[in-house]
Amino acid sequence: DMLFVMNELAGLSAVNALPGCEDATPETVEAVLEENARFCSEVIAPLNFTGDK
């Protein structure tokens, strides 16, 4: 799970403390990851169907 990796291993809280990165909260990062997953499943994944034929 990317959210776990970013929170626990990459130190998202330390990144959030940097100047200019105050908006990189766990909630914001989670929302971005969820939208990315939705985009990949709805837009990118169907493209593979044509290539798999």
PyMOL commands that set and color helices and strands:
alter all, ss='L'
color gray80, all
select helices_A, chain A and resi 2-9+12-16+26-52
alter helices_A, ss='H'
color red, helices_A
deselect
rebuild
show_as cartoon
